[in-house]
């Protein structure tokens, strides 16, 4: 019931009933729209979360390792081609994986070899012949048994053999020194 300023009781008129019905319909429609809007917002949030989750999974399993490897290679290349007077130019033959002789494929060697060149031009030449150098290192290292590779007393001789293998590819006196910064046998 509606009260007037004179405190008289009015009986609802037809117009008032229609207005009230419309108001109830509009209120019901707004609640339904709000409920639908809430559901659509919830659905949109779920879609966004699922998409982010899938994107993160793909990024971690496929893109991440590739980007990490590219960044690592770039830093190695920058370090290797540095023309700083205090450090000689290096060419790094990284991540060589070899099955030692007689291991039947059950054991492996993971190693990296750094080659010190006399000049930046020679380091560039070593980079250009990287595949041939890798192949020669794999042949030398693959001909050794696990016992030969594990014996620290034989490491100097192994370095000489690797240096001789490089010299046959690029010529003598291009590589001044050879370093083995990584040498892991499993």
C-alpha positions in Angstrom: 0.0 0.0 0.0 1.1 3.5 -0.7 0.8 6.3 1.8 0.2 9.8 0.8 1.3 12.9 2.6 -2.1 13.2 4.2 -1.8 9.7 5.5 -4.7 8.5 3.5 -4.7 4.9 2.4 -4.9 4.5 -1.3 -6.0 1.4 -2.9 -3.8 0.3 -5.6 -5.0 1.3 -9.0 -4.7 -0.5 -12.2 -1.8 1.7 -13.2 -0.1 1.0 -9.9 -0.6 -2.7 -10.4 0.9 -2.6 -13.9 3.8 -0.5 -12.7 4.4 -2.9 -9.9 4.2 -5.9 -12.2 6.6 -4.2 -14.6 8.9 -3.4 -11.7 8.8 -7.0 -10.6 9.5 -8.2 -14.1 12.3 -5.8 -14.6 13.8 -6.7 -11.2 13.5 -10.4 -12.1 15.1 -9.7 -15.4 17.9 -7.8 -13.8 18.6 -10.6 -11.4 18.6 -13.1 -14.2 20.9 -10.9 -16.2 23.1 -10.5 -13.2 23.2 -14.2 -12.7 24.0 -14.8 -16.3 26.6 -12.1 -16.2 28.1 -13.7 -13.1 28.2 -17.1 -14.9 29.7 -15.6 -18.0 32.4 -13.9 -16.0 33.1 -17.1 -14.1 33.2 -19.0 -17.4 35.6 -16.4 -18.9 37.8 -16.6 -15.9 37.9 -20.4 -16.2 38.9 -20.1 -19.8 41.6 -17.6 -19.1 43.0 -19.8 -16.3 43.0 -22.9 -18.5 44.6 -21.0 -21.3 47.3 -19.6 -19.0 47.9 -23.1 -17.6 48.3 -24.7 -21.0 50.5 -21.8 -22.2 52.7 -22.2 -19.2 53.0 -25.9 -19.7 53.9 -25.5 -23.4 56.4 -22.8 -22.5 58.2 -24.8 -19.9 58.4 -28.0 -21.9 59.1 -26.7 -25.4 59.9 -23.0 -25.7 61.9 -22.7 -22.4 64.6 -25.2 -23.2 65.1 -23.8 -26.7 65.4 -20.3 -25.4 67.7 -21.4 -22.6 69.9 -23.2 -25.0 70.0 -20.3 -27.4 70.9 -17.9 -24.6 73.6 -20.3 -23.3 75.1 -20.6 -26.8 75.0 -16.9 -27.3 76.9 -16.3 -24.1 79.5 -19.0 -25.0 79.9 -17.5 -28.4 80.3 -14.0 -27.0 82.9 -15.3 -24.5 84.7 -17.3 -27.2 84.9 -14.4 -29.7 85.9 -11.8 -27.1 88.7 -9.7 -28.4 89.8 -8.6 -25.0 93.6 -8.4 -24.8 93.6 -10.2 -21.4 91.9 -13.3 -22.6 92.8 -15.1 -25.8 90.0 -16.1 -28.3 88.4 -19.5 -27.6 86.3 -21.8 -29.5 84.2 -24.2 -27.3 83.1 -27.6 -28.6 80.3 -28.1 -26.1 78.2 -31.1 -25.0 80.0 -34.0 -26.7 78.3 -37.2 -25.8 80.2 -40.4 -26.6 79.8 -44.1 -25.8 83.2 -45.4 -24.7 84.6 -48.5 -26.4 83.5 -51.8 -24.9 80.6 -50.2 -22.9 77.9 -51.7 -25.2 76.0 -48.3 -25.0 75.4 -48.7 -21.3 77.9 -46.0 -20.3 78.6 -42.5 -21.8 81.0 -39.6 -21.6 79.7 -36.0 -21.6 82.5 -33.6 -22.2 83.3 -30.1 -23.5 86.6 -29.0 -25.0 87.8 -25.4 -25.3 90.3 -24.6 -28.0 92.5 -21.5 -27.5 93.3 -19.9 -30.9 96.2 -17.5 -31.7 93.8 -14.8 -33.1 90.2 -13.9 -33.6 90.4 -15.0 -37.2 91.7 -18.4 -36.2 88.9 -18.7 -33.7 86.4 -17.9 -36.5 88.0 -20.6 -38.6 87.6 -23.1 -35.8 83.9 -22.2 -35.6 83.5 -22.8 -39.3 85.0 -26.3 -38.9 83.1 -27.1 -35.8 81.4 -30.2 -37.2 84.6 -31.7 -38.5 86.3 -31.0 -35.1 83.4 -32.6 -33.2 83.5 -35.7 -35.4 87.3 -36.1 -34.8 86.8 -35.7 -31.1 84.1 -38.3 -31.1 86.3 -40.7 -33.0 89.2 -40.3 -30.5 87.1 -40.4 -27.4 84.9 -43.3 -28.6 88.0 -45.4 -29.2 88.9 -45.3 -25.4 87.5 -47.6 -22.8 85.8 -46.4 -19.6 88.9 -47.4 -17.7 91.2 -45.3 -20.0 88.9 -42.3 -19.8 88.5 -42.6 -16.0 92.3 -42.7 -15.4 93.4 -39.2 -14.5 97.0 -40.1 -15.3 96.0 -40.5 -18.9 94.3 -37.1 -19.2 97.4 -35.3 -20.5 97.9 -37.9 -23.2 94.2 -37.7 -24.1 94.5 -33.9 -24.5 97.5 -34.4 -26.9 95.5 -36.9 -29.0 92.6 -34.4 -29.2 95.0 -31.6 -30.2 96.5 -33.8 -32.9 93.1 -34.5 -34.2 92.3 -30.8 -34.5 95.7 -30.1 -36.1 94.8 -32.5 -38.9 91.7 -30.4 -39.7 92.9 -26.8 -39.3 96.6 -27.2 -39.6 99.4 -27.0 -37.0 99.8 -24.0 -34.6 96.2 -22.7 -35.0 95.2 -24.1 -31.6 97.6 -22.9 -29.0 96.1 -24.8 -26.0 93.3 -27.2 -25.4 91.2 -27.3 -22.2 88.7 -29.9 -21.0 86.4 -27.9 -18.7 83.7 -30.6 -18.5 84.3 -34.4 -18.3 81.6 -36.6 -16.9 81.4 -40.4 -17.2 78.2 -42.2 -16.4 
